[in-house]
Amino acid sequence: MATMSAIMKNPAVQRAIKKLLEQEEKAKSGSDASDAKVAEIIKEQRSPAGYKFGGDVKKPGLYANIHAKRKRIAAGSGEKMRKVGAKGAPTAKAFKQSALTAKKPKKRS
């Protein structure tokens, strides 16, 4: 399990944080209501790098990231979802791995 300092030293994480901060500053400077909404959503997502489960810190999963991005897009962030096969887009392997770790639906009795 990677430590928080190792995660923060990762250049990709640093770029993502920098981009979020720039978006937040842009939203703060604008007077448009949608910009304020985007800033609020970004602020919600700027929690520590993961969720806590019994002492362990785990990163949000693939679907959590997809839903978070869709929420930002709906608020007017100007981002776009990556196309299938584009650099940085989730691969078929990532979706298969995510399906393996997904919670099973509870059976109704």
Secondary structure, DSSP 8 states (H G I E B T S, - for coil): ---HHHHHH-HHHHHHHHHHHHHHHHHHH---HHHHHHHHHHHHH-S-SSEEETTEEE---HHHHHHHHHHHHHTT-------TTSTTS--HHHHHHHHHHS-------
